[in-house]
Amino acid sequence: MPLELLLFYLIVFIFGLCFGSFFNVCTDRIPRHESVVKVRSHCESCGYTLEWYDNVPLLSYLFLKGRCRKCKQKLSVKYPLMEAVTGALFVLIFIFHGISIESGIWCMAAGVLLTISIIDWRIYEIPIGLNGVLLALGLIHLVLDLKNWPDYLIGFMSVSLLLYIIYLLSKGRAIGGGDIKLMAVMGLLLGWKLCIFGFLAGCIIGSIVHIIRMKVTGAEHVLAMGPYLSAGLFLGMLFGDRLISAYMGCFPAG
């Protein structure tokens, strides 16, 4: 691999770390309905306002040995993990899709999906604001690829309409409104093929993982679908086109 490309991926990873740090803030504050921009980062235990050198992604956590500089309270390992995972997701997207504006848009979407996953796992709710961010990304992508607008319009309705019907028939017991909105905005972003792929993949992942959780940990039947749908959608971003093309290749025309 050329040195220039390695340097580029390193820069992408660093950007991912920085965005991962911001997404960490979102996962903590959005469920509490707190501002993610107006309040400076601080220790949840003692209120110590973090300085810039306490906020260097990944490195500050390692340097402080995972503890608050002032009160020495142990910090959650979630913070460096989310930063590292976001950085890795960013790099993977650029590796699979090359250096393009679309890759940048999908990086932002992947970070938002990760944020949604953590929040939904905690409180069984997908914040409308995060779906709004995905909607904005979808509209930007639509404008950049306007010639394929039918794919995105169909994608907006392909899965979400089905889920909305299920929502109505079950009176909200089978699916949440946030999941419907998530699949709508991601369909607008990815198009109908990848949206359906992501939905099916998410359902399969959710079924397997949750059955294991019920057997091993005694988890309840009720589950947060956001993390599983997000995982399926991310797999769609990476492999969807290739897998769909390979599948269609099994049925040659004529």
Beta strands, then each sheet from edge to edge (+ up, - down):
end
